[in-house]
């Protein structure tokens, strides 16, 4: 009996020591929030009163705070991280820049944040006040700011955070090619893997840290590479590609692109476990990863999934009160003067080429004009927009922010993707697949950088007779045949990227996706640049008969008939019959 008793005591003691040697950490995380302070609809746009009453809205700071506070009350060791791109995406950023972001991130009480590419949209100097105002460390190990005094010294390569009785190292990183897609001044961006490795080794050697998380904004593929190549990492919290990872049955419309977390065994130690996570975008979800470390800092157990922030999460009333105070200026901003138009801007864009569609897509391309090199004048020349997203026409005269919000009320971001030409052709076919002068479906495309001829007498799927695109790899832009095998970079609303209006061929075949600015913001800035406006019809869209002879195009229709159609379209849109 005494031997059995001693064995029992020994086992209990061993069990206690084992439990004491392990450490459980709950990591909460967001990425690519893009100025979504208020709740939003299923496409990330403004949540209407009816949608709110019907429980069809998601996210928002008030829900995020409520869920985070709940988890912090339930769990002992909680770390809250953001993987970048808090900036840009709604009129809130257009009005407040980073001021509202810093205020509400401080309210949420983040522990650390990585710099994303959109944090530089207003240049390094436009980021400095945000960095001064936040109460938590902002991180990037692969940015050298020594030549940019406005932000030099305002962010760190890494930080050490005490959680419970343990010290956690957190290393930041940012997309190495950010200078190509944002305004970075004299900042120097280096390879993510090399920069993170240096910081990991420093944290281990100088401070004895054995639990290290990389948080950053370079995209899922780079996240996986970091997990594979960097020695000494435990967790990678990523962003930039808006990747939805989930284990099990997804709770909303997003389809998982991989398991949450994604398990990687690093090259230097195939027995080790490195966990990679993202939580989609806009903080529609709150990422939650529960990790158990052994006494050596090795990951031994894990669980979790992104938490859908829907109607089941009650919004925090105090935060809602703050949101209302800040939102007043956003709503008042609609009266700000932008410029003027010398011509009628026709918003009836569901059957023919329209000059407002031309202007909007030209604005989208102009946003992406970068510095030329010896091979090309620009790396993108094509923009598309569905006619249904253009909600009204504008008359000659002054133009305000409110006018543009009326034309583009859905809060889309203008994203840049790469996609093969064959799928761009499929998209053009989808544009006229349900062409109907009575129903006037919203999928009909307006575009910049393309000339397309359709034959409506042919069956759906075979109606594109000719498609030409403006070249980019040329010193003098000209139109050349669309090549099905070539990869093109195009600019388009986030609604189309997500497959709206039947554009699943875009959603399912995107090669690379970069999140852009708010559509109304892009168009507003273009108006300020181009005022007074005089956009016309340019025969970008043509209709031919079965013999493939041009017979009709918006630019060549009978003018009185065209005027009647314009007025009819404006009338129908105004009364929401469409």
N, C-alpha and C positions, 0 to 999 in steps of 0.2 A: 504493500500500500504506500509506503514511504517513497519507493522508487517511482511509482506512478504519479504520486503527488508532485515530486520534483520535476518529472517530465512535463507535467501540465504547467507548472510555474515557468519552466524553461520555454515552453511553446508560447505561452502568453507574453513572456518578456520579448521573445524574438519577434512576435507579431507586432508588439508595440513599437519596438525599435524600427521595424520595417516601415510601419505607417509613419513614424516620425521622420524617417529619412526621405519620404516622398513629399512632393509638393504639387498641389493641384492649383492650376491657374485658369481662370475664365477670361478669354480674350474676346472683347466686343469690338466690332470694326465696321467702318463705312468706307466707301470710295466713290468718286465721281458724283458727289451730291449735287453739284451744279446749281447752287443758289435756290434750292427747293426748300424755302422756309415754310410756305403754306402747303396744306395737303393738295394733291393733284389727282387728275383722272388717270385712266388706264394707259394713256399714251404720254403721261408726264406733263400734260397741259393744265390749264386752269380748271379747277373743280367747280362746277356749277352748283347752285343751290339745290337743284333737283338731284344731281348726282350725289351730293352730300347727304341729303335726306334719305336717299335710297341705299346708302352705305356703299357707294361705288368709288370711293376715293381712298387714297393711300398716302402713307408717309407724312412728311411735315415735321418740324422741330417738336411740336407739342406731343406727337405720338412717340417720337424718338426718346424724348426726355422721360415720358411715362414708363416706357419699357426698360430703359437703362436704370432708372431709379428702382424699379421693381427687382431687377436682377442684382443690383448692388445691395439691396436689402436682404436678398436670399443667399448670396454667395459671399464668402469671406475674402477671397483674393480676385479682384476684378481689374482688368486693364482695358482702357478704351483708346483705340487708335483710329486714325484716318489716313488713307493712302493717297490723298491728293485730289486735285480738281474740285475744291469747294467753290472756286470762283466760276462765274459766267454761266448763263443758261436761262435766266428769267429777267424781267424788267427790274427786279430787286437789285441785281448787280449793276444794271445800267444806271440806276439812281444812286445807290450807296457805295458802289465799288466794293471794297473789302470791309467797310465799317460794320454792316449788318452781320457779315460772316464772323468777324472777330467777336462781336457781342454775343451772338447765339452759341458759338462754339465754346466760349468761356462759360456760358450758362449751362451747357451740356456737361462741361468739365472734362474735356478730352485730356488724356495723359500725354499724347504726342501726335504729331502729324507730319507726313512727308509732303514735299513740294511736288505738285503736278504741273504739267505744261501750261494749263490755263491760269495758273497763278501768275504767269508772266504776260498775260494778254495786254496789260497796260504798261508793260516795260518793268524793269527792276525798280524804278522809282515809284511805280504804281503799287508795288508790293510792300514798300518799306513801312508804311503806317500800320498795315495789318500785322507785320512781324513785331512791331513795337507794342501793339495793343494786346496781343494774345497772352494768356497766362500759362502757356505750356510750351515746351520746346518744339520748334519746327525743324525738320531734318532733311538733309541730302548729303550723302558722302561723296557724290561724283560731280558736284558743282564747285568750281573755283570762282569766288567772287572778289578776288583781290583787286581787279581792275574796275569794279563797280562799287564805289564808296557808299552809294545810297543804301545798299543792303549788306555790305561786307561786315561780318561780325554779328549779324542779326539772326542767323540760323546756324545750326550745328551739324556736324557729320553724324553724331550719335548722341545718345543720352543713357543714363543709368537711372532706373526707376525702382524705388523700394516698394514692394508689394508684400504685405505681411512681414515675415522675417527674412525675405529673400530679395536679392538684387537682380533685376532683369535688365539686360542690355538691349537697347533698341537702336538699330542702324537704319538710316534713311537712304533712299535712292530715287532718281528721277530719269525719265526717258532720255537716253543719250542724244536722240535726234530732235530734242525740243527746239533748238534754234531754227529748224526747218519749218516749224508749225506755230511758233509763237514769237514774241518780241523780247529777246533775251539780252540785248545790248552787248556788253563786253564780257558776259559770263562765259566760262569755258566748261563744257560738259565732257566727261570722260567715261570710259567703259564701266558699266555697273558692277560686273563681277569683280574686277580688279579693285575698285574702290571699296566695295563692301568687305572683301577679304582683308584689306589693310586694317579696316576699323575693327573687324572681328578679332583679329590677332592682337590688336592694341588693347581691346577690352579684356581679353583673357590674360594677357601678359602683365598689364599694369594694374588691373583691378581684381583679377581672379574670378571674373564673371564666367559662369558655366551654363547660363540660360540666355540665349540671344535670339532676338526676333529681328528680321529685316522687314521694314514697311516701306512701300514705294510705289512708283507710278510709271511702269514701263511696259505693262501688258502681260497677259497670262503666259505666253511662250517664253518671255524673258524671265518671268517669275520661276518657271520650271527650270530654266537654265541656271539661275542663281541657286536654286535648291540643289541642283545636281553638281555644280562646280565649286561653290564656296564651301570651304572647310570650317566646321564649327557652328553652323547655323542649326536652329531647331524649328523655326516657323517662318514662313514668308507670307506677309499680308500684302496683297497686290491691288492694282487698279489699272486704269487707262483703257482696257479693252471691254469694260462693262460685262465681264464674264459672269454668267450665272452658273454657279456650282451648287449641286444639291444631291443628297443621298436619299433615295426613296421617291415617293410620289410628290411632285412639285405642287405647291399650294395655290398657284395662280396660273397665269397664261404663259409665263416664261418656261422654255424647255432647257433643262440642264445640259451644259456642255461638258460636264465631268462630275466626278464625285466630290463631295465636301466632307472633309478636306481631301485634296489630292495628295496621295502618299508618294514621296520620292525617296529613293535610297541614293545618297551622294556617292560620287565616284571614289572618293578617298576612303569610304567606309560603308560598304554595301549592307552592313548589318544595322546601320543607324537609320533613324526615321526623321525625315523632314516633311513638315505639313505645309501645304500651299492652299491659301484661301483667297477668294474675292466674294463680294456680296451683291453683284449685279451693278445697279446704278441708281442715282437719285435718292438713295436711302428709302427706296420702296421696301427694302428689307434691312434688318439689323443683323450683321453677321455675328454668330456666337460659336466659339470654339473652346471646348473644355479640354485641357491638356494636363496630363500627369507626368512629372519629371522624377527620375530616381535621384539618389544622393549625388551622382556624378553629373547631373544635369541632362541626362539622356531622356528623350521622349519615350515613354513606355505605354501610355494609354491615351486615347482621345475619343471625343464624340462631339456632336453638334450639327448645326445646320443654320442657314439664314432664317431669320424670323420675319414672316410677312407682317408688315405694319398696316393692317387693314382695319375695318370697322370693329374688330374684336379687341383692339387696343384703344382704350379711351384716352382722348387727348387731355393733356395737363392744362387745367383751366388758367393757372397763373401764366403759363407760357402763351396761351391763346390771347390773353389780355395784352401781353407785350407785343405779340405779332400784330394785333389790331392797331396799336400805336404806330408801329413802323410802317404798316401797310398804307396808312393814310397818305403819306408822301408819295408812295408808289402810284396810288390812284390819281393824285393831283397832277402827277407828272405828265399826264396825257394831254395837257393844254400847251405843252412846250412847242414852239415854232421850229420847224425843220427846214423849210424852203418853200418853193412854189412850183407849180406845173403850168406850162403854157398850153398843154393839150389835155383833152379828156383821157383819163386813164381807165380803159375798159377792163372791168373785172369779170366779164362774161367769157370764161375761159374753158368751157367744157365741150366745145364742138370745133373750134377753130383756133388759130393763132390769135392771141390778144396782146395789145401793147403793154398792159400791166404785167402780164406773165413774162414778156420779154425783159421788161425792166427788172423784175424781181430776180429772175435767173441770172441776168447780167450782174446784179448786185452780189449774188452768191459766188460767181466766178471771181469778181473783183476782190472779194474778201480773201481769196486764196492766191492772189498774185504775189509771187515772191521775187527774189533777185534772179535774173537770168544767168546762165552759164554758157560755156562754149557749145553745148549740145542743144539747148532748148531755151525758148523765151519764157516758159513757165512749165510747171509739172502738172497742171490741170487746166482744162479748157471747157469742160462740159458741166452743165448744171441742169437738173430737172426738177420740176415741181408738179404735183397733181393739181388739176384745175379746181377741184373741190375745196382745196385749202385756201383759195383766193375768194374771199367772202363778199366783196362788194366792189363797186367802181368808185372812182374819185373824180370830181369835176375840176376844171381849171381854177387856179387860185392857190391860196396858201395851204400848206400841208403841216399837220401837227403830229405829235407822237400818237395821240388818240386816233387820228385817221388811220395810221399804220396798224395800230392794234385792232381796229375794226376790220381792216383788210385781212390781217393775219392774227386771228384771236386765239389760236390753239397752243401757243407757246412751244412750237417745235424748235429744236436746235438744228442748225445747218451743218451737217456732218460731211466728212470726206471719207470716201471708201475707195478701195480698188476692187475691180471685178472684171472677169473675162468678157470680151465683146459678145460672145454667144448669149450671155445672160442679159446684156444690155439690149440686144435684139429682141429677146423674149419680153423684156420690159416694154419695148416699143410696141410689140404685138398686143400686150395686155392693155396698153393705152387705148386701143380701138377695138378690143375684143367684144365689148358690149356697147359699141357706138350707137346712140339712139337719140335723134333730135327731140324726142318727146321726153324721155326719161332723163337725158343729159347726165349720165353718170360722172362722178367726180374723179374717176381714175384717168381721164384724158390728160396727157402730159403737155406742159409747156417746157421749153428748154432754151438754153444758150449753148453755142458751140456745136450745134448739129443742124442739118437740113434733112428732113425726112419726107418721103412721098408715100402715101397710103392709097391702096385700091380697095374701097369698101365693098366692091362687088364680089370680092373673093371671100372665102370662108375665114372665120376667126383663126388666128395662128398663121395665116399666110397673106396678111394684108400689107406688110411692109414691102414696098416695091424697091425702094432705094433709101439708103441711109449713109450720110456723110458726116464726118466729124472734123472739127478744127484740129489740125496737128499741133503737137507741143514740141516735138523734137525737130524743130525747124527755126530758122532765123526770121522768116517771114510767114506768119500764119496763113494757111490755106485749108480748104476743105478737101479731104481725101476719103475714100470708101472705108466704112467701118469694117474692121477685121475681126471676125468671130474668135480667132485664136489669140488676139492681142489682149493684154491686161491694160485696162483704162482706169484712170483716177477720175472720179466724178463727185460733184457736190450736190447734196439733196437733203430734204427735210428728214428728221429722225422718224417721222411717221412712215415714210417709205422704207427706211432702213429696217424698221421692225416688221415690214411685210404688209402694211396697211393698203387698202384698196386693191387687194389681190396681187401685190408685188412680192409674193413669196420667193420668186426667183432671185430677187435681190437679197432678201433676208437670209436665204439658205446658201448663198454662194459668195458672200463677202469674204475677201481675202484679208484685207486690213481695214480697220475702222477707227477713225479719229473723231472724237466728239467735238462739235463746234459751238459757235455762239448762237444766241437767241435770234430767231428769224426776224422779228421786228427790230431788233437792235442792228442787225446787218443792213436791212433795208433803210432804216433811219439814217445810219451813217452814210450810206450811198446817196441818199437824197441831199444831205448836207454837202457832199462832195460835188454833185452834178447839177445842183439847182442853178437856173430854172430848168425843169425837165421838159424834154421834147421827144420821148420814145415813140417810135412808129412801128408799122408792120413791115417785116423784112423777108417774107416768104420762107420762113423757117419750116413751116408745115404746109405741105401741098397735098392735094387729092387728085388722083388720076383715074381715067376710065380703064376698062379691061384691056385696051390696046396700049396702055401705059403712056398715053399722051397727056401732058398736063391739061386738065380741064377746069380745075377749080382750086383756088387758094384764097385765104383770107385777104391777101394783098391785092387780089384781082377781082373780087366780087363786085357786083353792082353796088355802088355807094349808098343809094337810098335804102336798098334792101338791107345792107349791112348796118346802117344807122338804126333801122327798125329793130333788127335783131339785138343790137347792143342795148337799146332801151328796154326791150322785152326781158333780156337777161338780167339787167339791173333791177327791174321791177320784180321779177321772180325771186331773186336773191334777197331783196329787201323784205319781202313777205315770207321768207323762209320756206317757200314751196319746194325749193330744191333740196 
